Amino acid sequence: MRLLVKGGAGYIGSAFVRLAPPEICASRLNNVDKLTYAGNLENPTAVKKDIRYRFVQSDTGDLAAMTALLAGEQPHSVVHFAAESHVDRSILGPAPFIEANLYGTFVLLGAARAHGLRRYLHVSTEAVYGSIAAPYHAKEEYQLKPSSPYSVSQAAPGLLALSYQTTFQLPGIVTRASEKFRPLSIPGQVHPLDHLQRIGG
């Protein structure tokens, strides 16, 4: 199987790249990342020497680049982690979040549809459910209530991905995980999850 991971130099995506079982990406694992403030090539360093591994620096919102990449590499599946993140950043400047998260997903979905992928996995966040009072936890069937530009920019791409499954029969899955914690520590990299954060906020 050939796998394309978008955002594989980020915090969550790089963990997926490092831990992906060989049978999942037996032929090729393409790690595509724009390398913004959230991306660090030291994150997936453990797999760099694997002959199956290839890194490509590219923007999800570049339709020509995404189309050419999928046509050239012929992946069976795409796992989409790439996103602008952080609530405070989205309040100070919403535009990059809408452009990267919503438009970038739209472009990637279009390229995936044209290529005829077997599977499209969109990784979202629990922030799309809005604030939930303790001690409750969001459930999958909860109503989406995004309350910041960031959470809206995460809710909309997930819904777009699901619409492509219904309308265009692009086999897709959307995940909405809660806050993530890591054992990995990369010298010189400061990540907002290096300290405890309120879960569900």
C-alpha positions in Angstrom: 0.0 0.0 0.0 1.1 3.5 -0.8 0.2 6.2 1.8 0.3 10.0 1.6 0.3 11.8 4.9 -0.4 15.6 4.8 1.0 17.4 7.8 3.4 14.7 8.8 6.0 17.0 10.3 3.6 18.4 12.8 2.9 17.1 16.3 0.2 14.5 15.7 1.1 13.7 12.1 4.7 12.9 12.9 3.6 10.5 15.6 1.5 8.7 12.9 4.4 8.7 10.5 6.7 7.2 13.1 4.3 4.6 14.3 2.6 3.5 11.1 2.8 -0.3 10.8 4.9 -1.5 7.9 1.8 -3.3 6.4 0.0 0.1 6.2 2.7 1.6 4.0 4.6 -1.4 2.7 5.4 0.3 -0.6 5.7 4.1 0.1 5.0 6.6 2.8 4.9 10.2 1.4 5.1 12.8 4.1 3.9 16.2 2.7 4.2 19.3 4.9 4.4 23.0 4.2 6.7 23.4 7.2 5.1 26.4 8.9 5.6 27.3 12.6 3.9 23.9 13.5 6.1 21.7 11.3 9.5 20.4 12.3 11.5 17.9 10.2 13.1 16.6 13.4 9.7 15.2 14.5 9.6 12.2 12.0 13.4 11.8 12.2 13.1 8.1 13.2 11.8 7.1 9.8 14.1 9.2 7.6 16.4 6.3 6.7 13.5 4.1 5.7 13.7 3.5 2.0 9.8 3.6 1.9 9.8 7.2 3.3 9.8 10.4 1.2 9.4 14.0 2.4 7.8 16.6 0.1 7.5 20.2 1.1 4.3 21.5 -0.4 1.2 23.6 0.4 -2.2 21.7 0.6 -3.8 24.7 -1.1 -1.7 24.3 -4.2 -4.0 22.4 -6.6 -1.4 21.8 -9.3 1.1 20.5 -6.8 -1.4 18.2 -5.0 -2.7 16.9 -8.3 0.8 16.2 -9.6 1.8 14.6 -6.4 -1.1 12.2 -6.3 -0.7 11.4 -10.0 3.0 10.7 -9.6 2.9 8.7 -6.4 -0.4 7.0 -6.9 -1.2 6.6 -3.2 -4.0 4.3 -2.1 -5.0 6.5 0.8 -4.5 10.0 2.2 -4.3 10.9 5.9 -4.9 14.6 6.3 -3.4 16.2 9.5 -2.4 19.5 8.2 -4.1 22.6 9.7 -3.5 26.0 11.2 -4.2 25.6 14.9 -4.5 27.4 18.2 -7.6 29.4 19.3 -5.7 32.6 20.2 -3.9 32.8 16.9 -7.3 32.5 15.1 -8.7 35.3 17.1 -5.8 37.6 16.3 -6.0 36.6 12.6 -8.7 34.3 11.3 -7.8 34.5 7.5 -5.0 32.0 7.5 -7.2 29.5 9.3 -9.9 29.7 6.7 -7.5 29.6 3.9 -5.3 26.7 5.2 -8.0 24.6 6.9 -11.0 25.0 4.7 -9.6 25.9 1.3 -6.7 23.5 1.7 -9.0 20.7 2.5 -11.2 21.6 -0.5 -8.2 21.4 -2.8 -6.9 18.1 -1.3 -10.4 16.6 -1.5 -10.6 17.6 -5.2 -7.3 16.1 -6.0 -8.2 12.9 -4.1 -11.5 12.6 -5.9 -9.8 13.0 -9.3 -7.2 10.4 -8.3 -9.8 7.8 -7.1 -8.5 7.1 -3.7 -9.5 4.0 -1.7 -9.6 6.0 1.6 -9.5 9.6 2.8 -8.9 10.1 6.5 -9.5 13.7 7.8 -8.1 14.4 11.3 -10.1 17.1 13.1 -10.5 18.1 16.8 -12.9 18.0 19.7 -12.9 21.8 19.6 -15.7 21.6 17.0 -18.1 20.7 19.8 -17.5 24.0 21.7 -17.2 24.4 25.4 -18.6 21.5 27.5 -19.1 21.9 31.2 -17.3 19.4 33.5 -17.6 16.5 34.2 -19.2 15.9 30.7 -17.3 14.8 27.6 -18.2 15.2 24.0 -19.7 12.2 22.2 -19.5 11.6 18.5 -23.2 12.3 18.0 -23.1 15.7 19.8 -24.1 18.8 17.9 -21.2 20.8 16.5 -21.0 24.2 18.2 -17.7 25.8 17.2 -17.2 29.1 19.0 -13.9 30.5 17.6 -12.5 31.0 14.1 -10.2 28.1 14.8 -12.9 25.6 15.7 -15.1 26.8 12.8 -12.1 26.2 10.5 -11.9 22.7 11.8 -15.6 21.9 11.7 -16.2 23.0 8.2 -13.5 20.9 6.5 -14.7 17.8 8.4 -18.2 18.4 7.1 -16.8 19.0 3.6 -15.0 15.7 3.7 -18.2 13.9 4.7 -20.1 15.6 1.9 -17.6 14.3 -0.6 -18.3 10.8 0.7 -22.1 11.3 0.2 -22.0 13.3 -3.0 -19.0 11.9 -4.8 -18.5 8.5 -3.1 -15.0 9.4 -1.9 -14.5 6.8 0.9 -13.8 9.1 3.9 -13.5 9.1 7.7 -13.4 12.1 10.0 -11.9 11.8 13.5 -12.3 14.4 16.3 -9.8 13.5 19.0 -9.5 15.3 22.3 -6.3 17.0 23.5 -3.1 15.1 22.8 -0.1 14.6 25.1 3.3 13.3 24.0 6.4 11.7 25.4 8.5 13.0 22.5 10.7 16.0 23.2 12.5 17.7 20.3 15.3 20.1 21.2 14.6 23.7 20.3 10.8 23.0 19.7 8.2 24.5 21.9 4.8 23.1 21.5 1.6 24.4 23.2 0.9 20.9 24.5 4.2 20.8 26.5 2.1 22.0 29.4 -1.2 20.6 30.6 -4.2 22.1 29.0 -7.9 22.0 29.9 -9.5 19.1 28.1 -12.6 19.9 26.2 -12.0 23.6 26.0 
